Amino acid sequence: MKDLQNEISTSRQNYNQLKAKNDRTTEALQIAGSKAANARAEADASNARAESLSGQLNDLQSVIEETKRGMEVVRSEHDEGQCVFVFVYVVLL
């Protein structure tokens, strides 16, 4: 009978230890799941910001290219205007 009581006591201790380990493991998995969800949300937000910035950069590059083209037209017209002005000036002299 004593052996049976010792066996029951040992089994209870083992059960309590396993239950405590299981509880800690469950809590750790819940924390890890929460952290993973937060990390995923941050990654999604970072991707959205990167896409937005990429679009803004593309828009800025387009503006720069259009400005360059516009400046070439203005420069060309300005140079042509000076040639006409020089021609008129020389003819009038």
N, C-alpha and C positions, 0 to 999 in steps of 0.2 A: 504494500500500500504506500509505503514511504517513497519507493521508487516511482510510482505513478504520480504522486504529488510533486516530486522533483521534476519529472518529465513535463507535467502541466505547467509548472512555474517557469521552466526553461522555454517552453513553447510560447507562453505569454510574453516573456521578455523578448524573444525573437520576433514575435508578432509586433510588439510595440516599437522595436527598433526598425523593422521593415516599414511600418506605418509612418514613422517619423521621416525615414528616408524618402518614402513615396510622397509625403506631404511637401518636403523640401524640393523634390524633383518637380512636382506639379507647380509649385510656386515659381521655380526657376524657369520652367517652360512658359508660364504665363508672362513673366517679365520679358523673356526673350522674344515671345510673340509680339508683345507690345512694342518693344524696341525695333523689331523688324518692320512692323507696320509704320512706325514713325520714320524710320530710315527710308522706306519706300515712298512715303509722302514727301519727304525732303528731296529725294531723287526726282520725283515727278515735278516738283516745283522748280528744281534746278534745271531740268530739261525745258520746262516752259519758259523760264527766264532766258536760257541759252537760245532757244528758237526765236524769242522776241528780239534779243540783241542781234542775232544774226540777220533778222529781217530789217532791223534799223540800220545795220551796217550796210546791207545791200542797198537800201534806200539812199543812204548817205553817199555811197559810191556812185549811184546813178546821178545824184545831184551834182557831184564833183565832175563827172563826165559831161553832163549837160552844160555845166558852167564853163568847162574847158572849150567845148564846141562853140558856145556863145561868145567866149572871149576871142576865139579864132576868127569868128565872123566879124566881130567888132574891130579886131586888129586889121583884118583884111580890108574892111570898109574904110578904116582910118587911113591905112597906107594908100589906098586908092584915092581917097580924098586929098591927101597931101600931094600925090602926084598931079592931080587935077589942079590943085592950088598952085603948085610950083609951075606947072605949064601955063596957067593963066597969068601968074606973076611975071614970068619970063616974057610972054607975049606982050604984056602991057608995057614992059620996059622998052 
